[in-house]
Amino acid sequence: MRIGIFGATGDVGSRITAEAVARGHDVTAFVRAPGRAALLPPRVAAVRADAADARAVAHVASGQDVIVGATRPRPGDEDQLVTMARALLRGAAQAAVRLVLVGGAATLALPGRDGVVLMDDEAFPPELLPIARACAAQLDVCRADRAADWTYVSPPALLEPGERTGRFRLGRDELVLQADGSSRLSLEDFAIAVLDECEHPRHRRERFTAGY
């Protein structure tokens, strides 16, 4: 497959890139700053493009089988998530290419809590509310879109570097919890879930999540 990745040098995007390369795909990283290309694996091509520019997205997405959005804004720029979501959706639709968009966990429902979502729980860290609200708006933009072939991927509550096990469970709009009530996954296994969706679409125009 030909896979184009926005945010390929970030914590999530770099794992997705590595997983795609390991599976033998033809991977292109779309970077806004040319200097970031030095951080990419040798087999990954780098093309300059801005995920917030729909025309640029459409141009570089042409010829890809799927594009992945794994960008993460700096603190204070959280609203860029919505801007980029709109541009990625519009560009993907114009190029007739699937979009797999990595979002946030804040809108996942807490099992057994009558629809209460993670960001509304009393224990949710207040310093994370700006990015949580931006992720909620990002998901709303996707759900309102009728032109693009999109999939939105929510991580678990805790996503951190770890082991690539290949053993995890998928969910839809609820957090995937372990027996002890925790919601977590390694970045490496999250990348597997994203690549599995790229290769074998199961959640077209809907959200899914993963966890141990």
C-alpha positions, 0 to 999 in steps of 0.5 A: 500500500501507499501510505502518507502520514502527517505527523510522522515524527511525533510520538504516535506518528513515528510508531505508525511510520515504523509499523508501516515500514516494517509491514513493507508499505510504501510510506511518505511522510508529509512534513511542514518543517523540512528539518524534520525529515532527518528524523525519519527512517531511511526508507521513508520519503519526505514531502513538504505539506501543511496539514492545515491547508486543504489544497496542499493535502489534496495535492500530496494525497493524490496517488496514496491509498490512505493518509494518516493524520497523527499531528499534535499541536503545541500547548496554546494551539489546541484549536489547530486540531479542528483546523487541520481536521477540516483541511484533512477531510476536505483534502482527502475527499478531493483526492478520493483517498481514505483518511485515518485520523488519530484523535483523543480519548476525552470523548470516550464514555466511561463504562457503567457511568450512564454515558459520562465521558472521560473529560467530564469525570471529576478526576479528569486533570484540569490542565488537559481540558484545552486539548480534550475540548479540542479533540471533542470538536475535532471528532464533531467535525469528522462526524459532520462530514459527508464527503470524506471516507474517514476513520477516527481512532481514539487512544486509551486514557494512557498511551505510552512507550512500551512493548509491541505485543499485538495483544489488545482489544478494540472498542467503539465509543467506550473506554476499553478497560482492564480488570483493574479499571485502568485504560492503557496501551503501548504506543507500539500496539496502538500503531498496530491497531492503526495499521490494521485499520489502514490495511483492512477497513472496519470502521468507515465513517466512525470512531474506534478505540483500543486498549489492553 
